[in-house]
Amino acid sequence: MIHWLYRCYRRIGIHSAPPGTLFFLVHSLVRRVLHRRIFGFVSGNAYTRAKFGGIPYYDIGRLRRTRPVSGLALVYFMGAGDYLMTTPLIRALHLAYPDLPIYAYASTHTDNVSSPLVLQLLKVNPLVDKVFGYIGRPRSIWTDYDFADALKDIPKDFVILPVFYDVEPVVYHRATSVLETFGLPVDLPVREPIAYKAEMSPAAEDLLRSIRSKIELGTHAGVVCTHFGARSSGYEYPHAEILIGRLVKLGFLVVAFSPIDIEHDNVVPVDFSLISPTDSIEILRTLAAGSLPPFMISINSIMWPVTAALNIVNLGLHTFRDPALHQYVYPNIFVVTQYMNGQISPNRWFFAPETAYALRRMDGETLFTDYKPDFVIDCFQTMVALARN
């Protein structure tokens, strides 16, 4: 019965009706009764329409012509890497509505949708006037995240704007999708993420001094930073130690931004209990501006947008089937994948034959791809040669 009602609800189009119509009123009441929460666009009233998948589109300019608007409340429920891909949105909103303060709200919970690391990154964004944490909860789909707790901190006459992007494979890129959601102009090429500068902690400064000392005193073939874990999927690359050992034998200094059990003069482990995400970004920023700019090897996670923001060449190991892979690839990334994707430039990806990986099923039905270290090293050496030429 519930499924039948849901299909009728979608087919009639109640969920996509513009404000002011009877259907929109019904839709608002349905949301409040069934979920017992006020979804952001009901209070903010900036919601205009939705695609089949339920992604809202906002028309802030039209809203300002019909009611007082004293600020913009951006509600985040996503990971740190996803947030970084939305930083061009905040800049564009600031340019489009310079008279409106921007408040940001992010979940304090770590779950399969959100990461509290977003709060730390928002606090160093100079275009965000205030940052608030709220107690959020995921529901069955990520777009229906429970952010009701944030409503208590949103001032009157602020427009409530949940930050969405469309993940349908036909979408060109997440950076363009989120701009379109907010009715802002899209410029191509895709705007890279913005990693705003932050003050480093004493622990991060000590770590950076140690890395720079090794670079200055050694005769390394180069510097390679690695990151092999993903919060959202729980994936950990199982051959990290073997791969790092191969890099060391090739003469590289390795800075490991994920847990590693290797003791070697040319391996620098990063203890995330001592430093913050902004510390990691500042370490990478400093290394990128040094005499021996680093390369990166990382699985598809936060380091993809971080390295895009800092223009660090990154060998990205893509670990599961995703027809929307192109939506989070930037020009600095060379993708290792076993799946074809016609929207990624052929000179920017390495296709893995069946002999180059093993499949592994973790919790749920998702199959993850573990690329063999020898294949990854071959791809890395090719990437380095291309980058240096």
Contacts in CASP RR format, 6 or more apart in sequence:
PFRMAT RR
TARGET T0000
AUTHOR 0000-0000-0000
METHOD contacts of the structure
MODEL  1
MIHWLYRCYRRIGIHSAPPGTLFFLVHSLVRRVLHRRIFGFVSGNAYTRA
KFGGIPYYDIGRLRRTRPVSGLALVYFMGAGDYLMTTPLIRALHLAYPDL
PIYAYASTHTDNVSSPLVLQLLKVNPLVDKVFGYIGRPRSIWTDYDFADA
LKDIPKDFVILPVFYDVEPVVYHRATSVLETFGLPVDLPVREPIAYKAEM
SPAAEDLLRSIRSKIELGTHAGVVCTHFGARSSGYEYPHAEILIGRLVKL
GFLVVAFSPIDIEHDNVVPVDFSLISPTDSIEILRTLAAGSLPPFMISIN
SIMWPVTAALNIVNLGLHTFRDPALHQYVYPNIFVVTQYMNGQISPNRWF
FAPETAYALRRMDGETLFTDYKPDFVIDCFQTMVALARN
9 15 0 8 1.000
9 30 0 8 1.000
10 52 0 8 1.000
12 23 0 8 1.000
13 23 0 8 1.000
14 23 0 8 1.000
14 24 0 8 1.000
14 26 0 8 1.000
14 27 0 8 1.000
14 30 0 8 1.000
15 27 0 8 1.000
15 50 0 8 1.000
15 54 0 8 1.000
16 49 0 8 1.000
16 50 0 8 1.000
16 51 0 8 1.000
16 54 0 8 1.000
17 23 0 8 1.000
17 24 0 8 1.000
17 27 0 8 1.000
18 24 0 8 1.000
18 48 0 8 1.000
18 49 0 8 1.000
19 45 0 8 1.000
19 47 0 8 1.000
19 48 0 8 1.000
28 42 0 8 1.000
31 37 0 8 1.000
31 38 0 8 1.000
31 39 0 8 1.000
31 42 0 8 1.000
32 38 0 8 1.000
32 42 0 8 1.000
35 144 0 8 1.000
35 146 0 8 1.000
37 146 0 8 1.000
37 148 0 8 1.000
38 148 0 8 1.000
38 151 0 8 1.000
39 162 0 8 1.000
40 47 0 8 1.000
40 75 0 8 1.000
40 147 0 8 1.000
40 151 0 8 1.000
40 160 0 8 1.000
40 161 0 8 1.000
40 162 0 8 1.000
41 47 0 8 1.000
41 56 0 8 1.000
41 58 0 8 1.000
41 160 0 8 1.000
41 161 0 8 1.000
41 162 0 8 1.000
43 151 0 8 1.000
43 154 0 8 1.000
43 160 0 8 1.000
44 63 0 8 1.000
44 158 0 8 1.000
44 159 0 8 1.000
44 160 0 8 1.000
44 161 0 8 1.000
45 63 0 8 1.000
45 67 0 8 1.000
45 159 0 8 1.000
46 58 0 8 1.000
46 59 0 8 1.000
46 60 0 8 1.000
46 63 0 8 1.000
46 159 0 8 1.000
46 160 0 8 1.000
46 161 0 8 1.000
47 56 0 8 1.000
47 57 0 8 1.000
47 58 0 8 1.000
48 56 0 8 1.000
48 57 0 8 1.000
48 58 0 8 1.000
48 59 0 8 1.000
48 62 0 8 1.000
49 56 0 8 1.000
49 57 0 8 1.000
50 56 0 8 1.000
50 57 0 8 1.000
51 57 0 8 1.000
51 166 0 8 1.000
51 168 0 8 1.000
53 166 0 8 1.000
53 168 0 8 1.000
54 143 0 8 1.000
55 143 0 8 1.000
55 164 0 8 1.000
55 165 0 8 1.000
55 166 0 8 1.000
55 181 0 8 1.000
56 162 0 8 1.000
56 164 0 8 1.000
56 181 0 8 1.000
57 180 0 8 1.000
57 181 0 8 1.000
57 183 0 8 1.000
58 159 0 8 1.000
58 161 0 8 1.000
58 181 0 8 1.000
58 182 0 8 1.000
58 183 0 8 1.000
59 183 0 8 1.000
60 69 0 8 1.000
60 72 0 8 1.000
60 96 0 8 1.000
60 97 0 8 1.000
60 159 0 8 1.000
60 161 0 8 1.000
60 182 0 8 1.000
60 183 0 8 1.000
63 69 0 8 1.000
63 159 0 8 1.000
67 157 0 8 1.000
68 157 0 8 1.000
69 100 0 8 1.000
69 157 0 8 1.000
69 158 0 8 1.000
69 159 0 8 1.000
70 100 0 8 1.000
70 101 0 8 1.000
70 155 0 8 1.000
70 156 0 8 1.000
70 157 0 8 1.000
70 158 0 8 1.000
71 100 0 8 1.000
71 101 0 8 1.000
71 102 0 8 1.000
71 103 0 8 1.000
71 155 0 8 1.000
71 157 0 8 1.000
71 158 0 8 1.000
71 159 0 8 1.000
72 93 0 8 1.000
72 97 0 8 1.000
72 100 0 8 1.000
72 101 0 8 1.000
72 102 0 8 1.000
72 103 0 8 1.000
72 158 0 8 1.000
72 159 0 8 1.000
72 161 0 8 1.000
73 103 0 8 1.000
73 104 0 8 1.000
73 105 0 8 1.000
73 150 0 8 1.000
73 154 0 8 1.000
73 155 0 8 1.000
73 158 0 8 1.000
73 159 0 8 1.000
73 160 0 8 1.000
73 161 0 8 1.000
74 90 0 8 1.000
74 93 0 8 1.000
74 102 0 8 1.000
74 103 0 8 1.000
74 104 0 8 1.000
74 105 0 8 1.000
74 128 0 8 1.000
74 161 0 8 1.000
74 163 0 8 1.000
75 105 0 8 1.000
75 147 0 8 1.000
75 150 0 8 1.000
75 160 0 8 1.000
75 161 0 8 1.000
75 162 0 8 1.000
75 163 0 8 1.000
76 83 0 8 1.000
76 86 0 8 1.000
76 104 0 8 1.000
76 105 0 8 1.000
76 106 0 8 1.000
76 107 0 8 1.000
76 114 0 8 1.000
76 118 0 8 1.000
76 122 0 8 1.000
76 163 0 8 1.000
77 106 0 8 1.000
77 107 0 8 1.000
77 113 0 8 1.000
77 114 0 8 1.000
77 136 0 8 1.000
77 138 0 8 1.000
77 142 0 8 1.000
77 145 0 8 1.000
77 147 0 8 1.000
77 162 0 8 1.000
77 163 0 8 1.000
78 86 0 8 1.000
78 113 0 8 1.000
78 114 0 8 1.000
78 115 0 8 1.000
78 118 0 8 1.000
78 142 0 8 1.000
78 163 0 8 1.000
79 113 0 8 1.000
79 114 0 8 1.000
79 115 0 8 1.000
79 117 0 8 1.000
79 118 0 8 1.000
79 231 0 8 1.000
79 232 0 8 1.000
79 302 0 8 1.000
80 115 0 8 1.000
80 117 0 8 1.000
80 118 0 8 1.000
80 121 0 8 1.000
80 277 0 8 1.000
80 302 0 8 1.000
81 193 0 8 1.000
81 301 0 8 1.000
81 302 0 8 1.000
81 304 0 8 1.000
81 305 0 8 1.000
81 306 0 8 1.000
82 174 0 8 1.000
83 106 0 8 1.000
83 118 0 8 1.000
83 121 0 8 1.000
83 122 0 8 1.000
84 121 0 8 1.000
84 193 0 8 1.000
84 194 0 8 1.000
84 195 0 8 1.000
84 302 0 8 1.000
84 305 0 8 1.000
84 306 0 8 1.000
84 309 0 8 1.000
85 165 0 8 1.000
85 174 0 8 1.000
85 175 0 8 1.000
85 178 0 8 1.000
85 193 0 8 1.000
85 305 0 8 1.000
85 328 0 8 1.000
86 163 0 8 1.000
86 165 0 8 1.000
86 174 0 8 1.000
86 175 0 8 1.000
86 178 0 8 1.000
87 125 0 8 1.000
87 193 0 8 1.000
87 194 0 8 1.000
87 195 0 8 1.000
87 196 0 8 1.000
87 309 0 8 1.000
88 175 0 8 1.000
88 179 0 8 1.000
88 191 0 8 1.000
88 192 0 8 1.000
88 193 0 8 1.000
88 194 0 8 1.000
89 163 0 8 1.000
89 178 0 8 1.000
89 179 0 8 1.000
89 182 0 8 1.000
89 184 0 8 1.000
90 102 0 8 1.000
90 104 0 8 1.000
90 125 0 8 1.000
90 127 0 8 1.000
90 128 0 8 1.000
91 127 0 8 1.000
91 194 0 8 1.000
92 179 0 8 1.000
92 182 0 8 1.000
92 184 0 8 1.000
92 185 0 8 1.000
93 102 0 8 1.000
93 182 0 8 1.000
93 184 0 8 1.000
94 102 0 8 1.000
94 127 0 8 1.000
96 184 0 8 1.000
101 129 0 8 1.000
101 130 0 8 1.000
102 127 0 8 1.000
102 128 0 8 1.000
102 129 0 8 1.000
103 128 0 8 1.000
103 129 0 8 1.000
103 130 0 8 1.000
103 131 0 8 1.000
103 132 0 8 1.000
103 154 0 8 1.000
103 155 0 8 1.000
103 158 0 8 1.000
104 122 0 8 1.000
104 125 0 8 1.000
104 128 0 8 1.000
104 130 0 8 1.000
104 131 0 8 1.000
104 132 0 8 1.000
105 131 0 8 1.000
105 132 0 8 1.000
105 133 0 8 1.000
105 134 0 8 1.000
105 147 0 8 1.000
105 150 0 8 1.000
105 153 0 8 1.000
105 154 0 8 1.000
106 114 0 8 1.000
106 116 0 8 1.000
106 118 0 8 1.000
106 119 0 8 1.000
106 122 0 8 1.000
106 131 0 8 1.000
106 132 0 8 1.000
106 133 0 8 1.000
106 134 0 8 1.000
107 113 0 8 1.000
107 114 0 8 1.000
107 115 0 8 1.000
107 116 0 8 1.000
107 118 0 8 1.000
107 133 0 8 1.000
107 134 0 8 1.000
107 135 0 8 1.000
107 136 0 8 1.000
107 145 0 8 1.000
107 147 0 8 1.000
108 116 0 8 1.000
108 119 0 8 1.000
108 133 0 8 1.000
108 134 0 8 1.000
108 135 0 8 1.000
108 136 0 8 1.000
109 116 0 8 1.000
109 135 0 8 1.000
109 136 0 8 1.000
109 137 0 8 1.000
110 116 0 8 1.000
110 231 0 8 1.000
111 136 0 8 1.000
111 137 0 8 1.000
111 138 0 8 1.000
112 138 0 8 1.000
112 232 0 8 1.000
113 138 0 8 1.000
113 142 0 8 1.000
113 145 0 8 1.000
113 232 0 8 1.000
114 136 0 8 1.000
114 138 0 8 1.000
114 145 0 8 1.000
115 231 0 8 1.000
117 277 0 8 1.000
117 302 0 8 1.000
119 131 0 8 1.000
119 133 0 8 1.000
120 276 0 8 1.000
120 277 0 8 1.000
120 278 0 8 1.000
121 277 0 8 1.000
121 278 0 8 1.000
122 128 0 8 1.000
122 131 0 8 1.000
123 131 0 8 1.000
124 196 0 8 1.000
124 197 0 8 1.000
124 198 0 8 1.000
124 278 0 8 1.000
125 196 0 8 1.000
126 196 0 8 1.000
132 150 0 8 1.000
132 153 0 8 1.000
133 150 0 8 1.000
133 153 0 8 1.000
134 147 0 8 1.000
134 149 0 8 1.000
134 150 0 8 1.000
134 153 0 8 1.000
135 149 0 8 1.000
136 145 0 8 1.000
136 146 0 8 1.000
136 147 0 8 1.000
136 149 0 8 1.000
136 150 0 8 1.000
137 145 0 8 1.000
137 146 0 8 1.000
138 145 0 8 1.000
138 146 0 8 1.000
139 145 0 8 1.000
139 146 0 8 1.000
143 164 0 8 1.000
145 162 0 8 1.000
147 162 0 8 1.000
151 160 0 8 1.000
154 160 0 8 1.000
161 182 0 8 1.000
163 178 0 8 1.000
164 178 0 8 1.000
164 181 0 8 1.000
165 171 0 8 1.000
165 174 0 8 1.000
165 177 0 8 1.000
165 178 0 8 1.000
165 181 0 8 1.000
166 177 0 8 1.000
166 180 0 8 1.000
166 181 0 8 1.000
167 174 0 8 1.000
167 177 0 8 1.000
167 324 0 8 1.000
167 327 0 8 1.000
168 324 0 8 1.000
169 323 0 8 1.000
169 324 0 8 1.000
171 177 0 8 1.000
171 324 0 8 1.000
171 327 0 8 1.000
172 190 0 8 1.000
172 326 0 8 1.000
172 327 0 8 1.000
173 190 0 8 1.000
173 326 0 8 1.000
173 327 0 8 1.000
173 328 0 8 1.000
174 327 0 8 1.000
174 328 0 8 1.000
175 190 0 8 1.000
175 191 0 8 1.000
175 192 0 8 1.000
175 193 0 8 1.000
176 186 0 8 1.000
176 188 0 8 1.000
176 190 0 8 1.000
177 327 0 8 1.000
179 185 0 8 1.000
179 186 0 8 1.000
180 186 0 8 1.000
189 331 0 8 1.000
190 330 0 8 1.000
192 308 0 8 1.000
192 309 0 8 1.000
192 311 0 8 1.000
192 330 0 8 1.000
193 305 0 8 1.000
193 306 0 8 1.000
193 308 0 8 1.000
193 309 0 8 1.000
193 330 0 8 1.000
194 309 0 8 1.000
195 281 0 8 1.000
195 285 0 8 1.000
195 306 0 8 1.000
195 309 0 8 1.000
195 310 0 8 1.000
197 282 0 8 1.000
197 285 0 8 1.000
198 278 0 8 1.000
198 279 0 8 1.000
198 281 0 8 1.000
198 282 0 8 1.000
200 208 0 8 1.000
200 278 0 8 1.000
200 279 0 8 1.000
200 282 0 8 1.000
200 283 0 8 1.000
201 274 0 8 1.000
201 275 0 8 1.000
201 276 0 8 1.000
201 279 0 8 1.000
203 271 0 8 1.000
203 274 0 8 1.000
203 275 0 8 1.000
203 279 0 8 1.000
204 274 0 8 1.000
204 275 0 8 1.000
204 276 0 8 1.000
204 279 0 8 1.000
204 280 0 8 1.000
204 282 0 8 1.000
204 283 0 8 1.000
207 268 0 8 1.000
207 270 0 8 1.000
207 274 0 8 1.000
207 275 0 8 1.000
207 283 0 8 1.000
208 282 0 8 1.000
208 283 0 8 1.000
208 286 0 8 1.000
208 287 0 8 1.000
210 268 0 8 1.000
211 223 0 8 1.000
211 253 0 8 1.000
211 255 0 8 1.000
211 268 0 8 1.000
211 283 0 8 1.000
211 287 0 8 1.000
212 286 0 8 1.000
212 287 0 8 1.000
214 220 0 8 1.000
214 253 0 8 1.000
214 265 0 8 1.000
214 266 0 8 1.000
214 268 0 8 1.000
215 223 0 8 1.000
215 253 0 8 1.000
215 291 0 8 1.000
215 292 0 8 1.000
218 253 0 8 1.000
220 251 0 8 1.000
220 252 0 8 1.000
220 253 0 8 1.000
220 266 0 8 1.000
220 292 0 8 1.000
221 250 0 8 1.000
221 251 0 8 1.000
221 252 0 8 1.000
222 251 0 8 1.000
222 252 0 8 1.000
222 253 0 8 1.000
222 292 0 8 1.000
222 294 0 8 1.000
222 295 0 8 1.000
223 252 0 8 1.000
223 253 0 8 1.000
223 254 0 8 1.000
223 255 0 8 1.000
223 287 0 8 1.000
223 292 0 8 1.000
223 293 0 8 1.000
223 294 0 8 1.000
223 295 0 8 1.000
224 247 0 8 1.000
224 252 0 8 1.000
224 253 0 8 1.000
224 254 0 8 1.000
224 255 0 8 1.000
224 294 0 8 1.000
224 295 0 8 1.000
224 296 0 8 1.000
224 297 0 8 1.000
224 380 0 8 1.000
225 254 0 8 1.000
225 255 0 8 1.000
225 256 0 8 1.000
225 257 0 8 1.000
225 284 0 8 1.000
225 287 0 8 1.000
225 294 0 8 1.000
225 295 0 8 1.000
225 296 0 8 1.000
225 297 0 8 1.000
225 298 0 8 1.000
225 303 0 8 1.000
225 312 0 8 1.000
226 240 0 8 1.000
226 243 0 8 1.000
226 244 0 8 1.000
226 254 0 8 1.000
226 255 0 8 1.000
226 256 0 8 1.000
226 257 0 8 1.000
226 258 0 8 1.000
226 260 0 8 1.000
226 296 0 8 1.000
226 297 0 8 1.000
226 298 0 8 1.000
227 257 0 8 1.000
227 258 0 8 1.000
227 296 0 8 1.000
227 297 0 8 1.000
227 298 0 8 1.000
227 299 0 8 1.000
227 301 0 8 1.000
227 302 0 8 1.000
227 303 0 8 1.000
228 236 0 8 1.000
228 237 0 8 1.000
228 240 0 8 1.000
228 258 0 8 1.000
228 298 0 8 1.000
228 299 0 8 1.000
229 235 0 8 1.000
229 236 0 8 1.000
229 237 0 8 1.000
229 258 0 8 1.000
229 299 0 8 1.000
229 301 0 8 1.000
230 236 0 8 1.000
230 299 0 8 1.000
230 300 0 8 1.000
230 301 0 8 1.000
230 319 0 8 1.000
231 301 0 8 1.000
231 302 0 8 1.000
232 301 0 8 1.000
233 319 0 8 1.000
233 320 0 8 1.000
233 362 0 8 1.000
233 366 0 8 1.000
233 368 0 8 1.000
234 362 0 8 1.000
235 299 0 8 1.000
235 319 0 8 1.000
235 320 0 8 1.000
235 362 0 8 1.000
235 368 0 8 1.000
236 258 0 8 1.000
237 243 0 8 1.000
237 299 0 8 1.000
237 317 0 8 1.000
237 319 0 8 1.000
237 370 0 8 1.000
237 371 0 8 1.000
238 360 0 8 1.000
238 370 0 8 1.000
239 370 0 8 1.000
239 371 0 8 1.000
239 372 0 8 1.000
239 373 0 8 1.000
239 376 0 8 1.000
240 256 0 8 1.000
240 258 0 8 1.000
240 260 0 8 1.000
241 260 0 8 1.000
241 261 0 8 1.000
241 262 0 8 1.000
242 373 0 8 1.000
243 297 0 8 1.000
243 373 0 8 1.000
243 376 0 8 1.000
243 377 0 8 1.000
244 254 0 8 1.000
244 256 0 8 1.000
244 260 0 8 1.000
244 262 0 8 1.000
244 267 0 8 1.000
245 254 0 8 1.000
245 262 0 8 1.000
245 264 0 8 1.000
245 267 0 8 1.000
246 373 0 8 1.000
246 374 0 8 1.000
246 377 0 8 1.000
247 254 0 8 1.000
247 377 0 8 1.000
247 380 0 8 1.000
248 254 0 8 1.000
248 264 0 8 1.000
248 266 0 8 1.000
248 267 0 8 1.000
250 377 0 8 1.000
250 381 0 8 1.000
251 266 0 8 1.000
252 266 0 8 1.000
253 266 0 8 1.000
253 267 0 8 1.000
253 268 0 8 1.000
254 266 0 8 1.000
254 267 0 8 1.000
254 268 0 8 1.000
255 268 0 8 1.000
255 270 0 8 1.000
255 283 0 8 1.000
255 287 0 8 1.000
255 294 0 8 1.000
256 262 0 8 1.000
256 267 0 8 1.000
256 268 0 8 1.000
256 269 0 8 1.000
256 270 0 8 1.000
257 270 0 8 1.000
257 272 0 8 1.000
257 280 0 8 1.000
257 298 0 8 1.000
257 303 0 8 1.000
258 270 0 8 1.000
259 269 0 8 1.000
260 267 0 8 1.000
260 269 0 8 1.000
262 269 0 8 1.000
270 280 0 8 1.000
270 283 0 8 1.000
272 280 0 8 1.000
275 283 0 8 1.000
277 302 0 8 1.000
280 306 0 8 1.000
281 306 0 8 1.000
281 309 0 8 1.000
281 310 0 8 1.000
284 294 0 8 1.000
284 306 0 8 1.000
284 307 0 8 1.000
284 310 0 8 1.000
284 312 0 8 1.000
285 310 0 8 1.000
287 293 0 8 1.000
287 294 0 8 1.000
288 294 0 8 1.000
288 310 0 8 1.000
288 311 0 8 1.000
288 312 0 8 1.000
293 312 0 8 1.000
294 312 0 8 1.000
295 312 0 8 1.000
295 313 0 8 1.000
295 314 0 8 1.000
295 315 0 8 1.000
295 380 0 8 1.000
295 383 0 8 1.000
295 384 0 8 1.000
295 387 0 8 1.000
296 303 0 8 1.000
296 307 0 8 1.000
296 312 0 8 1.000
296 313 0 8 1.000
296 314 0 8 1.000
296 315 0 8 1.000
296 316 0 8 1.000
297 314 0 8 1.000
297 315 0 8 1.000
297 316 0 8 1.000
297 317 0 8 1.000
297 376 0 8 1.000
297 380 0 8 1.000
298 304 0 8 1.000
298 307 0 8 1.000
298 314 0 8 1.000
298 315 0 8 1.000
298 316 0 8 1.000
298 317 0 8 1.000
299 316 0 8 1.000
299 317 0 8 1.000
299 318 0 8 1.000
299 319 0 8 1.000
300 316 0 8 1.000
300 317 0 8 1.000
300 318 0 8 1.000
300 319 0 8 1.000
300 325 0 8 1.000
300 328 0 8 1.000
303 314 0 8 1.000
304 314 0 8 1.000
304 316 0 8 1.000
304 328 0 8 1.000
304 329 0 8 1.000
304 330 0 8 1.000
304 333 0 8 1.000
305 328 0 8 1.000
305 330 0 8 1.000
307 313 0 8 1.000
307 314 0 8 1.000
307 330 0 8 1.000
307 332 0 8 1.000
307 333 0 8 1.000
308 314 0 8 1.000
308 330 0 8 1.000
308 331 0 8 1.000
308 332 0 8 1.000
308 333 0 8 1.000
311 332 0 8 1.000
312 332 0 8 1.000
313 332 0 8 1.000
313 334 0 8 1.000
313 383 0 8 1.000
313 384 0 8 1.000
313 387 0 8 1.000
314 332 0 8 1.000
314 333 0 8 1.000
314 334 0 8 1.000
315 333 0 8 1.000
315 334 0 8 1.000
315 336 0 8 1.000
315 376 0 8 1.000
315 379 0 8 1.000
315 380 0 8 1.000
315 383 0 8 1.000
316 333 0 8 1.000
316 334 0 8 1.000
316 335 0 8 1.000
316 336 0 8 1.000
317 336 0 8 1.000
317 371 0 8 1.000
317 376 0 8 1.000
318 325 0 8 1.000
318 335 0 8 1.000
318 336 0 8 1.000
318 337 0 8 1.000
318 339 0 8 1.000
318 369 0 8 1.000
319 368 0 8 1.000
319 369 0 8 1.000
319 370 0 8 1.000
320 366 0 8 1.000
320 367 0 8 1.000
320 368 0 8 1.000
320 369 0 8 1.000
321 339 0 8 1.000
321 367 0 8 1.000
322 339 0 8 1.000
323 341 0 8 1.000
325 335 0 8 1.000
325 337 0 8 1.000
325 339 0 8 1.000
325 341 0 8 1.000
325 344 0 8 1.000
326 341 0 8 1.000
326 342 0 8 1.000
326 343 0 8 1.000
326 344 0 8 1.000
329 335 0 8 1.000
329 344 0 8 1.000
329 348 0 8 1.000
331 348 0 8 1.000
333 348 0 8 1.000
334 348 0 8 1.000
334 349 0 8 1.000
334 350 0 8 1.000
334 379 0 8 1.000
334 383 0 8 1.000
334 386 0 8 1.000
335 341 0 8 1.000
335 344 0 8 1.000
335 348 0 8 1.000
335 349 0 8 1.000
335 350 0 8 1.000
336 349 0 8 1.000
336 350 0 8 1.000
336 352 0 8 1.000
336 371 0 8 1.000
336 375 0 8 1.000
336 376 0 8 1.000
336 379 0 8 1.000
337 349 0 8 1.000
337 350 0 8 1.000
337 351 0 8 1.000
337 352 0 8 1.000
337 369 0 8 1.000
338 351 0 8 1.000
338 352 0 8 1.000
338 354 0 8 1.000
338 356 0 8 1.000
338 357 0 8 1.000
338 369 0 8 1.000
340 351 0 8 1.000
341 349 0 8 1.000
347 386 0 8 1.000
350 379 0 8 1.000
350 382 0 8 1.000
352 369 0 8 1.000
352 371 0 8 1.000
352 375 0 8 1.000
356 371 0 8 1.000
356 372 0 8 1.000
356 375 0 8 1.000
357 369 0 8 1.000
357 370 0 8 1.000
357 371 0 8 1.000
357 372 0 8 1.000
357 375 0 8 1.000
358 369 0 8 1.000
358 370 0 8 1.000
358 372 0 8 1.000
359 367 0 8 1.000
359 368 0 8 1.000
359 369 0 8 1.000
359 370 0 8 1.000
360 367 0 8 1.000
360 368 0 8 1.000
360 369 0 8 1.000
360 370 0 8 1.000
361 367 0 8 1.000
361 368 0 8 1.000
362 368 0 8 1.000
END
